[in-house]
Amino acid sequence: MDLIEDVVPAVSCLVVVLALPLNLVAIYILCACIKRKSSTTVLMINLAVADVLFVCCLFFIIPYYFKGNVWVFGLFLCHFIYTIFFTTTYVSILSVMALSVDRYFAILYPIKSKVWRNKVWGCMASAITWVMAFIHVVPMNATKMMNINTDHNTSEASSCCDNFAPDDLEFIARLRLVLCITLYVFPLFVTSYCYASIMKVLLSNNVLNMGQEKKTRAIRLIIITMLIYLFCFGCYNATHVIGYVNHLNLWWRPLSLVFNTLNCMLDPLIYYFASTTCQEVLKEYFTKRTQSSNGNEATLAT
């Protein structure tokens, strides 16, 4: 328990400090600096919004673990915060899958897909990610999510989404298995197929109108995306399967969520490698900062 109380809040605080400004900057660049928004841009905005909402949930979850799994925000917020928390987790997974499908058609069928790869398709795909994630997560609210925490010597120390009654635990275990299969394993297969097909084309040198720089950027995007899927989301979703097989609410599940939260810091790398505008805006910003710094040093030297 001490490990959870120390590690989870510490990493979550780091994620809040880094991921929140990174994703807010990404939203600003994607919304304000890109005039003609393609489906790719809309999907990246959707992913960034999901990450911001996820980080906002950490403002409630961090104190919870600091206090040794004692929830002090009431029953409504217990249900609301964790519904948003898990919904945004799976929206991120589905958004990354949608981006892989979008990239698949953009690279393998650039002319045919140009007709429908627009803002409308991006908005529709984004809406579907939210609907799919929400309808799979919301059934957990049928259980008693707040229960007395037996680790504390008081009847008022309630946990949230950690300790379940036997009947509720059986329902939650089945629900988590469904979440793992439909919202993690299936998207993982789709994403793997799309990016494997893209890699095959990129490495075969059969891509028209794509220079070496663009190819390198596309390959980096693929590597980062697959690392996010396997490293950030894999560990947490594995607990769903293990918990279902063993009929347990695993004590180390919160530790697996640490990897989940790191996703919010890595997603901005997707925006950077997928959008030339993001690269240009950031390069221009840092160039101006460097010139300004050099100018100030020259002034002080005279």
Residue pairs with C-beta under 8 A, 6 or more apart in sequence:
1 68
1 69
1 151
1 251
3 255
4 65
4 69
4 251
4 252
4 254
4 255
5 65
5 66
5 68
5 69
7 255
7 258
8 65
8 254
8 255
8 257
8 258
9 62
9 65
9 66
11 258
11 261
11 262
12 58
12 61
12 62
12 65
12 258
12 261
13 62
15 55
15 58
15 261
15 262
15 264
15 265
16 55
16 58
16 59
16 62
18 265
19 51
19 55
19 261
19 264
19 265
19 268
20 52
20 55
22 265
22 268
23 48
23 51
23 52
23 55
23 264
23 267
23 268
24 52
25 268
26 44
26 48
26 267
26 268
26 271
26 278
27 45
27 48
27 49
27 52
29 271
29 275
29 277
29 278
29 281
29 282
30 37
30 41
30 44
30 45
30 48
30 271
30 275
30 277
30 278
31 45
33 277
33 281
34 41
34 275
34 277
37 119
37 122
38 117
38 118
38 119
38 122
39 102
39 117
39 118
39 119
39 121
39 122
39 125
40 99
40 102
40 103
40 106
40 117
40 122
40 274
40 275
41 119
41 122
41 275
42 119
42 122
42 123
42 125
42 126
43 95
43 98
43 99
43 102
43 122
43 125
43 126
44 99
44 270
44 271
44 274
44 275
45 126
46 91
46 95
46 122
46 125
46 126
46 129
47 91
47 92
47 95
47 96
47 99
47 267
47 270
47 271
48 267
48 268
48 271
50 88
50 91
50 92
50 95
51 88
51 92
51 263
51 264
51 267
53 84
53 88
54 84
54 85
54 88
54 89
54 92
54 261
54 264
55 264
56 84
57 81
57 82
57 84
57 85
57 88
58 261
60 73
60 77
60 81
61 81
61 85
63 72
64 70
64 71
64 72
64 160
65 254
68 149
68 151
68 152
69 149
69 151
69 159
69 162
70 149
70 152
70 157
70 158
70 159
71 78
71 146
71 158
71 159
71 160
73 81
75 145
75 146
78 145
78 146
78 160
78 161
79 141
79 145
81 160
82 140
82 145
82 160
82 161
83 134
83 137
83 138
83 140
83 141
86 133
86 137
86 140
86 179
87 130
87 133
87 134
87 137
87 138
88 133
89 133
89 233
89 236
89 260
90 132
90 133
90 136
90 137
90 179
90 183
90 184
91 129
91 130
91 133
92 263
92 267
93 183
93 184
93 187
93 229
93 233
94 128
94 129
94 132
94 133
94 183
94 187
95 126
95 129
96 187
96 191
96 225
96 228
96 229
96 270
97 187
97 190
97 191
98 125
98 126
98 129
99 225
99 270
99 274
100 190
100 191
100 194
100 195
100 225
101 190
101 194
102 117
102 122
102 125
103 194
103 195
103 198
103 218
103 221
103 274
104 194
104 195
104 197
104 198
105 112
105 113
105 117
106 113
106 117
107 198
107 201
107 202
107 207
107 210
107 218
108 197
108 198
108 201
110 208
110 209
132 183
133 183
136 175
136 178
136 179
136 182
136 183
137 179
139 175
140 161
140 172
140 175
142 171
143 164
143 165
143 168
143 171
143 172
144 164
144 165
144 168
145 160
145 161
145 164
146 158
146 159
146 160
147 158
147 159
147 162
147 163
147 164
147 165
148 155
148 157
148 158
148 159
148 163
149 157
149 158
149 159
149 162
149 163
150 163
151 157
162 249
162 254
163 249
164 172
164 249
169 247
169 249
170 247
172 249
173 240
173 243
173 244
173 247
173 249
174 244
176 239
176 240
176 243
176 244
177 240
177 241
177 244
179 237
179 240
180 237
180 240
180 241
184 233
184 237
185 237
187 229
188 229
191 225
191 226
191 229
192 226
195 222
195 225
195 226
198 218
198 222
199 219
199 222
201 207
202 210
202 215
202 218
202 219
207 215
210 218
217 273
218 273
220 273
221 270
221 273
221 274
224 266
224 269
224 270
224 273
225 270
227 266
228 263
228 266
228 267
228 270
231 259
231 262
232 259
232 260
232 262
232 263
232 266
233 259
233 260
233 263
234 259
235 256
235 259
235 260
236 253
236 256
236 257
236 259
236 260
238 256
239 250
239 252
239 253
239 256
242 248
242 250
243 249
243 250
243 253
271 278
272 278
272 279
272 282
